[in-house]
């Protein structure tokens, strides 16, 4: 399976299940959400009324489909929950594995 470069599934392994009759079913292996402390913080953003995660990721990352990066960085399983509480602080981070600049 091919996924676009902005997909959270880009580097997830594809595997297959072989049924007793020989039929092969391809599927995506489980993606484990990394712990939030594995992401270098760029800034925090305080949620305002009317905020939507896709609009925020378009603003911060230039791509509304990168909402999953904010979910991962904030340990969220439900994207909409991140913007439900006005005033909540969201971590805006670099992608996993990219170190930040210390003491910034």
LUMKETI-489391 format. One record per atom (N, C-alpha, C): residue number from 1; residue in one letter; chain; atom name; x, y, z. Coordinates in pm, whole numbers, plus 50000, padded with zeros to 5 digits. Example, Ala and Ser with C-alpha at 12.3 -4.5 7.8 and 13.67 -1.06 7.14 Angstrom:
% LUMKETI-489391
<kolti 1 'A' 'A' 'N' <51319 49431 50780>>;
<kolti 1 'A' 'A' 'CA' <51230 49550 50780>>;
<kolti 1 'A' 'A' 'C' <51320 49670 50780>>;
<kolti 2 'S' 'A' 'N' <51285 49775 50708>>;
<kolti 2 'S' 'A' 'CA' <51367 49894 50714>>;
<kolti 2 'S' 'A' 'C' <51290 50003 50787>>;
END
This chain:
% LUMKETI-489391
<kolti 1 'X' 'A' 'N' <50084 49883 50000>>;
<kolti 1 'X' 'A' 'CA' <50000 50000 50000>>;
<kolti 1 'X' 'A' 'C' <50089 50124 50000>>;
<kolti 2 'X' 'A' 'N' <50053 50218 49920>>;
<kolti 2 'X' 'A' 'CA' <50128 50342 49915>>;
<kolti 2 'X' 'A' 'C' <50047 50453 49980>>;
<kolti 3 'X' 'A' 'N' <50112 50528 50066>>;
<kolti 3 'X' 'A' 'CA' <50048 50638 50134>>;
<kolti 3 'X' 'A' 'C' <50121 50767 50098>>;
<kolti 4 'X' 'A' 'N' <50051 50879 50095>>;
<kolti 4 'X' 'A' 'CA' <50118 51006 50065>>;
<kolti 4 'X' 'A' 'C' <50219 51040 50173>>;
<kolti 5 'X' 'A' 'N' <50312 51126 50140>>;
<kolti 5 'X' 'A' 'CA' <50420 51161 50234>>;
<kolti 5 'X' 'A' 'C' <50369 51233 50358>>;
<kolti 6 'X' 'A' 'N' <50249 51289 50355>>;
<kolti 6 'X' 'A' 'CA' <50197 51357 50474>>;
<kolti 6 'X' 'A' 'C' <50108 51265 50559>>;
<kolti 7 'X' 'A' 'N' <50105 51136 50528>>;
<kolti 7 'X' 'A' 'CA' <50020 51042 50600>>;
<kolti 7 'X' 'A' 'C' <50088 50988 50725>>;
<kolti 8 'X' 'A' 'N' <50011 50971 50830>>;
<kolti 8 'X' 'A' 'CA' <50064 50910 50952>>;
<kolti 8 'X' 'A' 'C' <50099 50763 50930>>;
<kolti 9 'X' 'A' 'N' <50052 50706 50822>>;
<kolti 9 'X' 'A' 'CA' <50076 50564 50793>>;
<kolti 9 'X' 'A' 'C' <50191 50540 50695>>;
<kolti 10 'X' 'A' 'N' <50261 50645 50656>>;
<kolti 10 'X' 'A' 'CA' <50365 50634 50556>>;
<kolti 10 'X' 'A' 'C' <50467 50525 50588>>;
<kolti 11 'X' 'A' 'N' <50514 50519 50710>>;
<kolti 11 'X' 'A' 'CA' <50620 50423 50746>>;
<kolti 11 'X' 'A' 'C' <50569 50303 50823>>;
<kolti 12 'X' 'A' 'N' <50438 50282 50823>>;
<kolti 12 'X' 'A' 'CA' <50382 50166 50892>>;
<kolti 12 'X' 'A' 'C' <50388 50045 50798>>;
<kolti 13 'X' 'A' 'N' <50432 49935 50854>>;
<kolti 13 'X' 'A' 'CA' <50449 49813 50775>>;
<kolti 13 'X' 'A' 'C' <50316 49758 50725>>;
<kolti 14 'X' 'A' 'N' <50317 49709 50602>>;
<kolti 14 'X' 'A' 'CA' <50202 49637 50547>>;
<kolti 14 'X' 'A' 'C' <50233 49489 50558>>;
<kolti 15 'X' 'A' 'N' <50137 49413 50601>>;
<kolti 15 'X' 'A' 'CA' <50155 49269 50615>>;
<kolti 15 'X' 'A' 'C' <50035 49199 50551>>;
<kolti 16 'X' 'A' 'N' <50033 49067 50556>>;
<kolti 16 'X' 'A' 'CA' <49920 48997 50495>>;
<kolti 16 'X' 'A' 'C' <49879 48878 50578>>;
<kolti 17 'X' 'A' 'N' <49754 48845 50564>>;
<kolti 17 'X' 'A' 'CA' <49694 48728 50628>>;
<kolti 17 'X' 'A' 'C' <49657 48632 50516>>;
<kolti 18 'X' 'A' 'N' <49697 48507 50531>>;
<kolti 18 'X' 'A' 'CA' <49663 48405 50432>>;
<kolti 18 'X' 'A' 'C' <49554 48317 50494>>;
<kolti 19 'X' 'A' 'N' <49437 48317 50431>>;
<kolti 19 'X' 'A' 'CA' <49325 48237 50477>>;
<kolti 19 'X' 'A' 'C' <49346 48091 50440>>;
<kolti 20 'X' 'A' 'N' <49275 47999 50505>>;
<kolti 20 'X' 'A' 'CA' <49291 47855 50476>>;
<kolti 20 'X' 'A' 'C' <49273 47821 50328>>;
<kolti 21 'X' 'A' 'N' <49191 47898 50257>>;
<kolti 21 'X' 'A' 'CA' <49170 47868 50115>>;
<kolti 21 'X' 'A' 'C' <49277 47931 50025>>;
<kolti 22 'X' 'A' 'N' <49378 47995 50088>>;
<kolti 22 'X' 'A' 'CA' <49486 48056 50011>>;
<kolti 22 'X' 'A' 'C' <49465 48202 49977>>;
<kolti 23 'X' 'A' 'N' <49348 48256 50005>>;
<kolti 23 'X' 'A' 'CA' <49322 48397 49979>>;
<kolti 23 'X' 'A' 'C' <49412 48483 50068>>;
<kolti 24 'X' 'A' 'N' <49476 48582 50008>>;
<kolti 24 'X' 'A' 'CA' <49562 48673 50082>>;
<kolti 24 'X' 'A' 'C' <49492 48805 50105>>;
<kolti 25 'X' 'A' 'N' <49497 48852 50228>>;
<kolti 25 'X' 'A' 'CA' <49437 48980 50265>>;
<kolti 25 'X' 'A' 'C' <49548 49069 50319>>;
<kolti 26 'X' 'A' 'N' <49576 49176 50247>>;
<kolti 26 'X' 'A' 'CA' <49678 49271 50292>>;
<kolti 26 'X' 'A' 'C' <49616 49366 50393>>;
<kolti 27 'X' 'A' 'N' <49694 49402 50495>>;
<kolti 27 'X' 'A' 'CA' <49646 49498 50594>>;
<kolti 27 'X' 'A' 'C' <49765 49574 50652>>;
<kolti 28 'X' 'A' 'N' <49732 49682 50716>>;
<kolti 28 'X' 'A' 'CA' <49832 49768 50778>>;
<kolti 28 'X' 'A' 'C' <49858 49720 50920>>;
<kolti 29 'X' 'A' 'N' <49984 49707 50955>>;
<kolti 29 'X' 'A' 'CA' <50018 49669 51092>>;
<kolti 29 'X' 'A' 'C' <49976 49781 51186>>;
<kolti 30 'X' 'A' 'N' <49972 49752 51312>>;
<kolti 30 'X' 'A' 'CA' <49931 49850 51412>>;
<kolti 30 'X' 'A' 'C' <50031 49965 51419>>;
<kolti 31 'X' 'A' 'N' <49980 50086 51427>>;
<kolti 31 'X' 'A' 'CA' <50063 50204 51447>>;
<kolti 31 'X' 'A' 'C' <50055 50243 51594>>;
<kolti 32 'X' 'A' 'N' <50168 50241 51660>>;
<kolti 32 'X' 'A' 'CA' <50172 50281 51800>>;
<kolti 32 'X' 'A' 'C' <50198 50430 51808>>;
<kolti 33 'X' 'A' 'N' <50116 50499 51885>>;
<kolti 33 'X' 'A' 'CA' <50132 50643 51902>>;
<kolti 33 'X' 'A' 'C' <50250 50666 51995>>;
<kolti 34 'X' 'A' 'N' <50348 50744 51950>>;
<kolti 34 'X' 'A' 'CA' <50464 50769 52034>>;
<kolti 34 'X' 'A' 'C' <50430 50857 52154>>;
<kolti 35 'X' 'A' 'N' <50505 50844 52263>>;
<kolti 35 'X' 'A' 'CA' <50481 50930 52379>>;
<kolti 35 'X' 'A' 'C' <50507 51077 52343>>;
<kolti 36 'X' 'A' 'N' <50426 51168 52395>>;
<kolti 36 'X' 'A' 'CA' <50442 51311 52362>>;
<kolti 36 'X' 'A' 'C' <50581 51367 52392>>;
<kolti 37 'X' 'A' 'N' <50652 51312 52489>>;
<kolti 37 'X' 'A' 'CA' <50784 51367 52523>>;
<kolti 37 'X' 'A' 'C' <50890 51335 52418>>;
<kolti 38 'X' 'A' 'N' <50855 51261 52314>>;
<kolti 38 'X' 'A' 'CA' <50950 51231 52205>>;
<kolti 38 'X' 'A' 'C' <50947 51337 52096>>;
<kolti 39 'X' 'A' 'N' <50870 51443 52117>>;
<kolti 39 'X' 'A' 'CA' <50858 51549 52017>>;
<kolti 39 'X' 'A' 'C' <50919 51677 52072>>;
<kolti 40 'X' 'A' 'N' <51000 51744 51989>>;
<kolti 40 'X' 'A' 'CA' <51061 51870 52028>>;
<kolti 40 'X' 'A' 'C' <50958 51982 52013>>;
<kolti 41 'X' 'A' 'N' <50937 52055 52121>>;
<kolti 41 'X' 'A' 'CA' <50837 52161 52125>>;
<kolti 41 'X' 'A' 'C' <50883 52282 52044>>;
<kolti 42 'X' 'A' 'N' <50797 52328 51955>>;
<kolti 42 'X' 'A' 'CA' <50820 52454 51883>>;
<kolti 42 'X' 'A' 'C' <50754 52568 51957>>;
<kolti 43 'X' 'A' 'N' <50628 52546 51997>>;
<kolti 43 'X' 'A' 'CA' <50554 52647 52070>>;
<kolti 43 'X' 'A' 'C' <50429 52584 52128>>;
<kolti 44 'X' 'A' 'N' <50363 52661 52213>>;
<kolti 44 'X' 'A' 'CA' <50232 52620 52261>>;
<kolti 44 'X' 'A' 'C' <50130 52715 52202>>;
<kolti 45 'X' 'A' 'N' <50011 52661 52180>>;
<kolti 45 'X' 'A' 'CA' <49902 52741 52126>>;
<kolti 45 'X' 'A' 'C' <49783 52728 52219>>;
<kolti 46 'X' 'A' 'N' <49720 52840 52252>>;
<kolti 46 'X' 'A' 'CA' <49602 52839 52338>>;
<kolti 46 'X' 'A' 'C' <49477 52836 52250>>;
<kolti 47 'X' 'A' 'N' <49395 52735 52269>>;
<kolti 47 'X' 'A' 'CA' <49274 52716 52188>>;
<kolti 47 'X' 'A' 'C' <49177 52832 52210>>;
<kolti 48 'X' 'A' 'N' <49128 52886 52099>>;
<kolti 48 'X' 'A' 'CA' <49030 52994 52102>>;
<kolti 48 'X' 'A' 'C' <48897 52942 52048>>;
<kolti 49 'X' 'A' 'N' <48791 53014 52076>>;
<kolti 49 'X' 'A' 'CA' <48659 52974 52028>>;
<kolti 49 'X' 'A' 'C' <48659 52967 51875>>;
<kolti 50 'X' 'A' 'N' <48601 52861 51823>>;
<kolti 50 'X' 'A' 'CA' <48591 52842 51679>>;
<kolti 50 'X' 'A' 'C' <48711 52774 51616>>;
<kolti 51 'X' 'A' 'N' <48814 52745 51695>>;
<kolti 51 'X' 'A' 'CA' <48931 52676 51639>>;
<kolti 51 'X' 'A' 'C' <48895 52537 51591>>;
<kolti 52 'X' 'A' 'N' <48955 52499 51480>>;
<kolti 52 'X' 'A' 'CA' <48945 52363 51428>>;
<kolti 52 'X' 'A' 'C' <49086 52313 51405>>;
<kolti 53 'X' 'A' 'N' <49107 52188 51431>>;
<kolti 53 'X' 'A' 'CA' <49241 52130 51420>>;
<kolti 53 'X' 'A' 'C' <49297 52138 51279>>;
<kolti 54 'X' 'A' 'N' <49213 52118 51178>>;
<kolti 54 'X' 'A' 'CA' <49265 52125 51041>>;
<kolti 54 'X' 'A' 'C' <49310 52267 51007>>;
<kolti 55 'X' 'A' 'N' <49239 52368 51056>>;
<kolti 55 'X' 'A' 'CA' <49281 52506 51031>>;
<kolti 55 'X' 'A' 'C' <49410 52539 51105>>;
<kolti 56 'X' 'A' 'N' <49424 52487 51227>>;
<kolti 56 'X' 'A' 'CA' <49547 52511 51303>>;
<kolti 56 'X' 'A' 'C' <49667 52447 51237>>;
<kolti 57 'X' 'A' 'N' <49651 52324 51188>>;
<kolti 57 'X' 'A' 'CA' <49766 52259 51125>>;
<kolti 57 'X' 'A' 'C' <49797 52320 50989>>;
<kolti 58 'X' 'A' 'N' <49698 52375 50923>>;
<kolti 58 'X' 'A' 'CA' <49725 52449 50800>>;
<kolti 58 'X' 'A' 'C' <49810 52572 50833>>;
<kolti 59 'X' 'A' 'N' <49778 52638 50943>>;
<kolti 59 'X' 'A' 'CA' <49853 52758 50984>>;
<kolti 59 'X' 'A' 'C' <49995 52723 51029>>;
<kolti 60 'X' 'A' 'N' <50009 52622 51113>>;
<kolti 60 'X' 'A' 'CA' <50140 52592 51171>>;
<kolti 60 'X' 'A' 'C' <50229 52506 51081>>;
<kolti 61 'X' 'A' 'N' <50169 52415 51002>>;
<kolti 61 'X' 'A' 'CA' <50248 52322 50921>>;
<kolti 61 'X' 'A' 'C' <50228 52340 50771>>;
<kolti 62 'X' 'A' 'N' <50133 52425 50733>>;
<kolti 62 'X' 'A' 'CA' <50106 52446 50592>>;
<kolti 62 'X' 'A' 'C' <50029 52332 50528>>;
<kolti 63 'X' 'A' 'N' <49968 52245 50610>>;
<kolti 63 'X' 'A' 'CA' <49897 52128 50558>>;
<kolti 63 'X' 'A' 'C' <49787 52088 50656>>;
<kolti 64 'X' 'A' 'N' <49660 52104 50620>>;
<kolti 64 'X' 'A' 'CA' <49552 52069 50712>>;
<kolti 64 'X' 'A' 'C' <49544 51920 50743>>;
<kolti 65 'X' 'A' 'N' <49604 51837 50661>>;
<kolti 65 'X' 'A' 'CA' <49601 51693 50685>>;
<kolti 65 'X' 'A' 'C' <49705 51647 50787>>;
<kolti 66 'X' 'A' 'N' <49783 51740 50839>>;
<kolti 66 'X' 'A' 'CA' <49884 51707 50940>>;
<kolti 66 'X' 'A' 'C' <49827 51713 51082>>;
<kolti 67 'X' 'A' 'N' <49695 51717 51096>>;
<kolti 67 'X' 'A' 'CA' <49631 51724 51227>>;
<kolti 67 'X' 'A' 'C' <49680 51613 51320>>;
<kolti 68 'X' 'A' 'N' <49713 51499 51264>>;
<kolti 68 'X' 'A' 'CA' <49757 51384 51344>>;
<kolti 68 'X' 'A' 'C' <49887 51414 51419>>;
<kolti 69 'X' 'A' 'N' <49969 51505 51367>>;
<kolti 69 'X' 'A' 'CA' <50092 51542 51437>>;
<kolti 69 'X' 'A' 'C' <50061 51612 51569>>;
<kolti 70 'X' 'A' 'N' <49959 51697 51569>>;
<kolti 70 'X' 'A' 'CA' <49919 51765 51693>>;
<kolti 70 'X' 'A' 'C' <49856 51663 51788>>;
<kolti 71 'X' 'A' 'N' <49780 51569 51734>>;
<kolti 71 'X' 'A' 'CA' <49723 51463 51817>>;
<kolti 71 'X' 'A' 'C' <49835 51384 51886>>;
<kolti 72 'X' 'A' 'N' <49933 51340 51809>>;
<kolti 72 'X' 'A' 'CA' <50044 51264 51866>>;
<kolti 72 'X' 'A' 'C' <50119 51344 51972>>;
<kolti 73 'X' 'A' 'N' <50148 51470 51942>>;
<kolti 73 'X' 'A' 'CA' <50226 51554 52033>>;
<kolti 73 'X' 'A' 'C' <50152 51585 52163>>;
<kolti 74 'X' 'A' 'N' <50019 51570 52160>>;
<kolti 74 'X' 'A' 'CA' <49938 51600 52278>>;
<kolti 74 'X' 'A' 'C' <49873 51475 52338>>;
<kolti 75 'X' 'A' 'N' <49912 51358 52289>>;
<kolti 75 'X' 'A' 'CA' <49862 51233 52343>>;
<kolti 75 'X' 'A' 'C' <49711 51215 52325>>;
<kolti 76 'X' 'A' 'N' <49657 51267 52216>>;
<kolti 76 'X' 'A' 'CA' <49512 51262 52194>>;
<kolti 76 'X' 'A' 'C' <49474 51147 52102>>;
<kolti 77 'X' 'A' 'N' <49372 51075 52141>>;
<kolti 77 'X' 'A' 'CA' <49318 50968 52057>>;
<kolti 77 'X' 'A' 'C' <49201 51019 51974>>;
<kolti 78 'X' 'A' 'N' <49138 51127 52017>>;
<kolti 78 'X' 'A' 'CA' <49023 51184 51949>>;
<kolti 78 'X' 'A' 'C' <49055 51328 51909>>;
<kolti 79 'X' 'A' 'N' <49082 51353 51781>>;
<kolti 79 'X' 'A' 'CA' <49125 51486 51736>>;
<kolti 79 'X' 'A' 'C' <49035 51601 51779>>;
<kolti 80 'X' 'A' 'N' <48904 51582 51770>>;
<kolti 80 'X' 'A' 'CA' <48813 51692 51804>>;
<kolti 80 'X' 'A' 'C' <48822 51733 51951>>;
<kolti 81 'X' 'A' 'N' <48865 51642 52036>>;
<kolti 81 'X' 'A' 'CA' <48876 51674 52179>>;
<kolti 81 'X' 'A' 'C' <48980 51782 52204>>;
<kolti 82 'X' 'A' 'N' <49076 51796 52116>>;
<kolti 82 'X' 'A' 'CA' <49183 51894 52137>>;
<kolti 82 'X' 'A' 'C' <49134 52038 52132>>;
<kolti 83 'X' 'A' 'N' <49029 52065 52059>>;
<kolti 83 'X' 'A' 'CA' <48980 52203 52045>>;
<kolti 83 'X' 'A' 'C' <48847 52226 52116>>;
<kolti 84 'X' 'A' 'N' <48799 52129 52191>>;
<kolti 84 'X' 'A' 'CA' <48671 52145 52262>>;
<kolti 84 'X' 'A' 'C' <48681 52243 52379>>;
<kolti 85 'X' 'A' 'N' <48793 52244 52446>>;
<kolti 85 'X' 'A' 'CA' <48808 52327 52567>>;
<kolti 85 'X' 'A' 'C' <48881 52458 52532>>;
<kolti 86 'X' 'A' 'N' <48807 52568 52537>>;
<kolti 86 'X' 'A' 'CA' <48867 52700 52511>>;
<kolti 86 'X' 'A' 'C' <48973 52725 52618>>;
<kolti 87 'X' 'A' 'N' <49089 52772 52575>>;
<kolti 87 'X' 'A' 'CA' <49198 52800 52668>>;
<kolti 87 'X' 'A' 'C' <49297 52686 52684>>;
<kolti 88 'X' 'A' 'N' <49262 52569 52637>>;
<kolti 88 'X' 'A' 'CA' <49356 52456 52645>>;
<kolti 88 'X' 'A' 'C' <49482 52490 52569>>;
<kolti 89 'X' 'A' 'N' <49595 52450 52622>>;
<kolti 89 'X' 'A' 'CA' <49723 52473 52555>>;
<kolti 89 'X' 'A' 'C' <49761 52348 52477>>;
<kolti 90 'X' 'A' 'N' <49787 52367 52348>>;
<kolti 90 'X' 'A' 'CA' <49830 52258 52262>>;
<kolti 90 'X' 'A' 'C' <49978 52269 52235>>;
<kolti 91 'X' 'A' 'N' <50043 52155 52237>>;
<kolti 91 'X' 'A' 'CA' <50185 52149 52201>>;
<kolti 91 'X' 'A' 'C' <50196 52144 52049>>;
<kolti 92 'X' 'A' 'N' <50268 52237 51992>>;
<kolti 92 'X' 'A' 'CA' <50298 52237 51849>>;
<kolti 92 'X' 'A' 'C' <50445 52197 51840>>;
<kolti 93 'X' 'A' 'N' <50472 52084 51775>>;
<kolti 93 'X' 'A' 'CA' <50606 52025 51782>>;
<kolti 93 'X' 'A' 'C' <50664 51996 51644>>;
<kolti 94 'X' 'A' 'N' <50790 51965 51645>>;
<kolti 94 'X' 'A' 'CA' <50855 51911 51526>>;
<kolti 94 'X' 'A' 'C' <50809 51766 51510>>;
<kolti 95 'X' 'A' 'N' <50823 51709 51391>>;
<kolti 95 'X' 'A' 'CA' <50789 51568 51375>>;
<kolti 95 'X' 'A' 'C' <50875 51480 51466>>;
<kolti 96 'X' 'A' 'N' <50824 51365 51500>>;
<kolti 96 'X' 'A' 'CA' <50898 51273 51585>>;
<kolti 96 'X' 'A' 'C' <51034 51243 51525>>;
<kolti 97 'X' 'A' 'N' <51135 51243 51612>>;
<kolti 97 'X' 'A' 'CA' <51269 51209 51570>>;
<kolti 97 'X' 'A' 'C' <51353 51327 51522>>;
<kolti 98 'X' 'A' 'N' <51292 51443 51505>>;
<kolti 98 'X' 'A' 'CA' <51368 51562 51466>>;
<kolti 98 'X' 'A' 'C' <51397 51642 51592>>;
<kolti 99 'X' 'A' 'N' <51524 51654 51629>>;
<kolti 99 'X' 'A' 'CA' <51556 51724 51753>>;
<kolti 99 'X' 'A' 'C' <51535 51873 51739>>;
<kolti 100 'X' 'A' 'N' <51495 51933 51849>>;
<kolti 100 'X' 'A' 'CA' <51479 52078 51852>>;
<kolti 100 'X' 'A' 'C' <51610 52146 51890>>;
<kolti 101 'X' 'A' 'N' <51608 52276 51893>>;
<kolti 101 'X' 'A' 'CA' <51724 52353 51934>>;
<kolti 101 'X' 'A' 'C' <51715 52374 52084>>;
<kolti 102 'X' 'A' 'N' <51814 52328 52161>>;
<kolti 102 'X' 'A' 'CA' <51807 52343 52307>>;
<kolti 102 'X' 'A' 'C' <51807 52490 52349>>;
<kolti 103 'X' 'A' 'N' <51739 52515 52461>>;
<kolti 103 'X' 'A' 'CA' <51736 52648 52523>>;
<kolti 103 'X' 'A' 'C' <51680 52757 52433>>;
<kolti 104 'X' 'A' 'N' <51580 52725 52354>>;
<kolti 104 'X' 'A' 'CA' <51518 52828 52269>>;
<kolti 104 'X' 'A' 'C' <51387 52868 52329>>;
END
